Amino acid sequence: MRIKLGIPLTMSEVRFAILGEDVSDTRTVTHISTSSETSMRGDLFFALKGKFRDGETFVRDAKSRGALTVSAIDGDIICTSTILALLSLAKYYKAKLKSLRKTVAITGSVGKTTTKEFTFELLSGSFRVHKNQGNYNNDIGLPLSILSAPKDTEVLLLEMGMNHPGEIARLTECAEPDIAVITNIGTAHIGNLGSREKIAEAKLEIISGGARLIAPYGEPLLSEYTDISFSAADSSADVCVTRELSELTVYREGKKELSANFSPLGPQFVSCLAAATAVAAELSVSSEKIACGIERIKGSSTRISIMKLGELTVVEDCYNASLESFIADFKLLDELSPSSKSAMIGTIMELGELSASIHYALGCEAARAGLDRLYLIGEMSSHVKRGAMRFGMKENSIFTAATHSDAAKAVRKNYVPGEALLIKGSRAAMMEKAVSYLKNEFT
């Protein structure tokens, strides 16, 4: 990865930010690089250790291309941790953004990226907003996002991800948010943390620097810490957004404030919009500009695509998965008014010892949602099947497939005209392969 600094830095500044040393060095850094292949003169290459490659082995290559280097072994700057060095440099850089008024950080088990994108649309009519791209939300992506902020940035909008305790605390130390959003406390990563209570503790690291917290109304694990609540149903929340077909109504402190049209389908997106609206309200964005922002939001922000394959409607949501997001997508199928509902389900990852019970619960929820057929892929399929049958699904309506191709063939054989099919699983389940095979089956 290679990013351009919004404000060039001298090596004196870099050395001070990382090592605390006040040494004169007028060499200028214009770009930050984490890949030696793209490094060149004017770049500062960070030798980061990744899952498959160790950046230390590429320091010499980066130097040969003219880049300055930060390394734990042999760099222009030598430090004990290149990750911490990158975070320290981003924190220093953020302090140079003289136009910066507020920093907003968003985390949660589900809906982080969607909430971030919605918040960007609601704020961009009133501020110069810089956001991290995609899901660059870890201890590499977040500091690089800060370092790429233009010098006239007024609002930094940052998504924060986590897998283990302490990770959000480290990102918070770097970003120093003024406003923090926790979209929800679900079961994503419960295998690493053990319980929803432990997940909440880890998410709450986002307010360790004193940020005001925006959180779901009525969430008992967060209510003690919540400054501003949001809801997609209960007007008792500080900010509530409800939807009737494509029309949204926004309430603040129980009073109707505005109505607007909203393009994305699905009740889960209304909750994301409620959180984004709470951020906009906290930053004193006018009702008129919030309404304009809502109407600018496009369905592409949701990561869900809906396509027609002949007489089959396919809802593709292959980016990630949790029990809560599956339940929301089951509700989305209802909004398509199909003749029949089905789902192709891949494994939900990172559930640890709770994996069997959560996949069993997923099967229960699929049956309770009235799905007519299930197509199951992955090692947890038997647990999903058991849960679905527990709540009344017939065994001959549940198809277990060894491969994505087999699952696609089963759909082609068993679907009925007018059916809506959800395809979903964790990123590692690679459910997009099933989509590709299914397209081939219908061409």
N, C-alpha and C positions, 0 to 999 in steps of 0.2 A: 504494500500500500504506500502511496506517495501523496501527500497533501501540501497545498500551498499555504504558508502562514499569511494570515490577514495583515499582520504587522511583522516585518522582518526583525530578526533579533541579532545582536552581536554575540560572539562567543563569550564575551565578558558576562553578558546577561545569562546565557545558558549555564555557564560555570557557577554563577551566583545562585541561580534557581535550583540547581541540582546538588551542588557541593557546599554552598554558602561561602564560597571563596570570592574575594574581591580582587580580581586580577585583570589587568588590562589586556584585552585581546579583541582587536577591531575586525576580525574576520566576520563576515555576515552570513547568516543562515536565512534562506528564503523558503526552503521546503523541509518537511520532515518525511523520512523514508523508513519503512520497515522491511524493504526488499532490496537487496544489493543489486538486483537485475535492473531496477529502475533508477538507482541512485546516480547522481551526477554532481558536478561542481555547484556549490551553493546549498547542497543538501546536508542534513544532519541525520545520519543513519543510526537507528537504535537496534542493537543486537538483542532481539527479544527471543526468548525460548518458547517455541510453540509446541503443539501436540506431536507434530511429526518432524519438525526441523528445529535446530538450535541456531539462532542468528549469529552466535559467536563464530561459527564456522565460515561465515560470509563477510567478516569484518575486513579481511584483506582484499576481497573483491570490491567491496564498497570503496575502500581507500584508493584502489587502482582506478576507479572511475571518477575520482576527484572529490568524493564526499568526506566530510568530517564525521567522526564516529563516537558513539557512546557505547562502552563495553565494560564488562566485568573483568576483562583480562587484558586487552590491548587496544585501547581507544584513545582518541584525543582527550576524552574525559573518561576516567576509570571510576566506576562506582560499584557498590555491592549488589545492587538490584537495578537492572535497566527498566523494569516495569515501574518501580517506585520513582525512578529518575524521570520517566515520561509523565507520570502523574504530577510530579513536582513542577516540571516545566509548564504543564498546562495550567496549574494553579497560579504560577507566576504570570503567565501570559494573560489569564483572565483579568488580573489586576490592572493590566495595561489598557483594557477596553474602557476608555473614559466615558463613552456614551452609554455604557451598560447601566440599565435601571433595575432589572430584576432577572433572577435566574430561577427557572421552574424545572423541577425534577419529577419524573413520573416512574413509578414502579407498580408492581402488582402481579398476581398469579396469571391473570388473563387480561388481554385488552390494552397492554402498555403502548404498543406501536399505534394502534388505532386511535387511542386517546391522544397520543402525541400529535398525530396528523390532524385530528379534528381541532385540537388546541391551536395548532399552527394556523389553520384557516380562520379561526375566530379572532386571533390576535394580529394577523398580518395586515389587516386593514387599519390598524391603529399604531403599530410599532414595526420597526425593522427587526425581524425575528430570525435567529439562526438556530437550526435544529440539527441533531445528529441524523445522518442519512440511514434509511432502512432500520436495522436493529443493531447499529454500532453502539452497543450499550454496556460493553464490558470494560475491563481495566486497560484495554488497548483502544477500542473504538471510541469510548467517551473522551479521553484526553485528546485524541486526534480530532474529534469533533470540535472541542473547545479551541484547539490551536488553529483550526481553519476558519474561525469566526472573523468576519470582516471588522475593521476597526470601528465602524459606525454602528455596530450591533447594539440594539437597545434591550432586547430580551433574548436570553439564552434558554432554549427549550431542549431538555436532555432526558432521554430515556435511560433508566438504570435496570440492568438485569442482574440476576444472582443465581447461584446454585448452592452456596454454602454460607453459614454465618460469617460475618465480618466483611463480606465482599461489598455490600452497599455502604458500610461505614467507610471503607477506603475510597469509594467513588464520591461519597458525600464530602469527605475531607478535601478532595480535589475540587469539586464543583461548587461547594458552599451555597446550596440553594436557599432562596428566600421563601419559596413556596414549594411544598412537596405534595404529590398526589399518590395515594395508594388506591389503585382501581378496585381491588378486592383481595380477599384472603381465601385462596382455593387450595387445591391439592397438588398443583404443579411442584415438582422437586420434593415432595413429601418424603421420598426415599432417602434424601440427603439430610433432611431436618427432623423427621420423626413424627411431627404432629402439626396441626394448624396453629396451635399456640406458639410453637417454635418458629413456624413460618412468619407469623405476625411479629415476633420479636426481631427476626432478621429484617423484615421490611421496615420496621420502625427505626432502624438505623438511619433512615433517610432524614429523620428530624434531629439527629444527634448534634447538628450545628445550630439548632434553634429555629428551623423553618416552620412556617405555619402549615398545618396539615389539612388537606382536603381528602375526605374519606367517605365511604358509603354510609348512609344513614342506617342506624340500627345494627351495625356490626359490633358485637360486644367485645371483640378482641381489639378494637381500635377506638371505641367511643370515648374512653378516658383521655385520649390524646388528640381527638379531633377538634379543629377550630371551625371548619366549614364542612357541612355534610351535603351529600348529593344523593339523589334517588331517581329511578325511572318509574316510580309508582306512587310514592308517598309524599304528598305536598307538605307534610310536617318538616321535611328536610329544608335546609337553608336554600338549596337550589333543587328544583324538581323539573324534570322534562318528561312529558307524557306524549304518547302518539296515538292518533286515530287515523288509520290508513296511512297516507303520506303527509298528513299535517301534524306538526309538532306544536305543543304548547309549553312555554317555559314559565315556571312559577318561582318567585323569590320570596322567601319568608311567608309562604302561603298565599301570596297574591299573584294573579296572572300578570305577566309582564309582556309577553309577545307570542305571536304565532308565526310559523314559517314552514316551508316545504322541506322535505328531507328525502334524498334519493336512495340511500342504502336500505336494503331489507334487513329484517332481523331485530328482535328485541334487545340482543346483546349490544347492538350499536347505539341504542338509545341511552343505555347506561354510560357508555363511553362519552357520548355527547353531553350528558349531564355533568360528568366530571370536567370536561373541557369548558362547558359554560360556567362552572363554578370558578375555574381559573380566570376566565375572561371577566367575570363579575368582580373578582378580587382585585383585578388590575384596572377596574373602573372603565371597562369598555362599554360603550353605550348600547342600549337595546337595539337600536337601528343597525349598528355595525355587527352585533352578534347575529341578527337576522340575516344580514348580507353574507356573513361568514358561513352560516348554516347552509344557505343556498349555493355556496361555492363548493361545498364538500361533494366529492364524487365517490361513486361506489368503489373505485379502485383502491381507496384508502383502507378498505376493509379486508383485503387479502382474500376475499371470497369471490369466486367467479361462478356465474351461472350460465350454462350453455345448453343448447338443444342438440341432441343426437337423434334425428328422426322424431319419433313420438316419445322419447325419453328425455326428461329434464335432469341435468346433472349439476349438482351443487358441489363444487370443488373447494375444499378447505384443507389443503395438504401442508400448510406451513408448520403447524404445531397442534397439540391436543392436550386437553385435560378433561376430567369428568364434567366440570362445569361448562366448558365450551362445547362439548358434545350435546349436553342438554339444551343449550341455547340453539344449536344448529338443528336439533330435532324440532324445535318450535318454528324455526325458519321454514322447514319443509311444509308446515301447515299453511303458511302464507302464500304458497304457490298453488293452492287449491288443486292438488293432484288427485288422480283417480286411485292412486296407490302410493305408499311410501316405503322406501327401503334405504338401507345404509350399508356401505362397504367400509368395514372398520379395521384399522391397523392398530398396532400396539401403542399404548400410552407409556412413554419411557420415564425413567428416573423415579419410580414409585417404591423401589426397594422391597422390603418385606410386606408392604401393603398392596403390592401389585395385584395379587390374586383377588383380594377383597374388593379393590376398586374396579377391576375389570368385571367382576361379578355384579357390582352395583351398576356398571355401565349397561350390562345386559338387561338388568331389571328396568332401568330407565328407558331403554329402547322399546321394551315391550309396553311399558306404561304410556309411552308416547304414541302408541298405536301403530308402530311400524309393522308392515306386512311381511317383509323379508329382510334377512341379514346375510351379508357375505363377509366372512371373517378370515383375516390373514394374520399369522404370527403365533408366537408360543402361548399367548394368553387367550387364544380363541375359545378353548374349552370352558374357561371361566365366564366369558361373555355369554356363551351358549347356555350354560347352566343358569345364569341369572335371567336370561330372556325366557327360558322355559319355565322358570319358577313363577313368572308373572303371565303365563298363558300362551306364549308363542309355541306353535307346533314345531316339532323337530324337523319335519319336511319343509319348513319355511326358512331353515337356517343352513347355510352352505359354508362349509369350511374348505378353504383353498390353500394349496401349498405355495402357489406363486401368484403374482399380480396378474399374469396372463390367464391362469385358471379362473381367477375371480371374475375377470372381464368376460370370459366365455360363459360363466354361470349366469351373469347378469343378462347377457344377450339371449340366453336360452329361456330365462324365467320372467323377464320383465313383462309388464302389460302396458298397452298404449295409454299415455297420459300420466305415467308414473314419474315420481320425483325421487332421485337417488342421491344421497349424501355420500361423498368419498372423503374420508378423514382419518388421520392418524398423526402420531408425532413425526417430527422431521426425519428422524432416523428410519422410520417405516417406509419412506420413499413412495408414498401413495400416488405421487404424480405419475409413476410408472403405470399404475392401474388405469389412470386417465388416458394415457397414451395408447395402451392396449385396447381400451374400450372404444376409443375413436376408430381404431383399425377395425374393430368388430362391426361398426356401424357404417363403414364406407365400402 
